[in-house]
Amino acid sequence: MSTKENSLEQDTDQLMDEAEKLIWAFLDDQIEEADAKHLEELIKKNEQVRCRYLNLVQIHASLYEDYSMRKQPGTQSPVLSFLSDFSASEDAPSPLGN
């Protein structure tokens, strides 16, 4: 790999790190106005930043939805929810069918 390619890769990595920090600050309502404008420009100008933004928004929404479900009484997690069905009794049937 040439020095020029290495430099471009480092620049891209730095840009993506910066964008990710700004995106999380935005999603957490912790972003300053100037940073929000800078993030907007990055999203408009760079396809990789746009894709990362969409991915992080999706992760954020999934986490928010999962956390909201856990706060509601009687709601089980959709992932491996059958684990709460295990009984301490040896006579209880296994939800796995064993």
N, C-alpha and C positions, 0 to 999 in steps of 0.2 A: 504494500500500500504506500502510495506516495505521500509526501508531506502535505501537499495540497488537499488530497482526499482525507487525510487525517484531520486537518484543520477544519474542513467542511463538516466532518462527522462530529467534531467537538462543538462547533457552532450550532449544529442541529440539536445536539444533546442539551446544550445550555439553553437554547430557545425553548425546547420542550419542558425542561425543568422549570424555567421561568413561567411558562404558560400554565403548567400544572399547579404551581403555587398560587397563581392568580385565579385560576378556575376554582380551586378549593376555597380560597378566600371569598370569592363571589358566592359559591354555593352555601357557605357558612354565614353569609351576611356580615362578613368581616373585611370587606374590600373598601378602600378609599376611592373617591370619585376619579382621581387621576389614574389610578390603577385600573379601574373599570373601563375607562376610555382606552387605555393601552391594551387591555385584553380584547376589547372590541376590535381594535385595529389588527391585532395578531390573528384573530379569528377570521376577519375579512381577507387578509392577505395570504394566509398559509393553510393549505389543505390538511396538513398533518395536525395542526393546532385545532382545526375544525373537527376532525375525527376524534381527537383526544377529548375535546370539549363534550361531544356527544356521548362518548364512552363514560366519562366521569359523571355526566348528568344522569345517565342510566343507572350507574352504580349508586349514586346518591338517592335516586328515587326508589330503588330496590331496598336500600338500607332503611330509608324513611318508612316505607310500607311495612317492612318486616318489624321494625321497632314499634310502629303504631299498632300492629296486630298483637304484639306481646303485651302491650299496656292494657288491652281490653281483657276483662276477666273472662275466663273460660275459653280463651282462644289458644289453639295449639299452633306450633310452628308447622308450616307445610312440609318442611324437610324432616324426615324421620320422626314424624309425629307419633308413630306407633310405639316408640320407645317409652312413652309415658304409660302405655298399657301394660307393661310388665308388672307382674305381681310378685311379692316375696314368697308366695306359696308355690311349692314344687308341683302341686296338683293343677295349677292354672295352665291352660293351653298356651302355647307360644304363638304370638302373632306371626311368627315366621313359618309356622306349620311343622315345626320339629317335634 
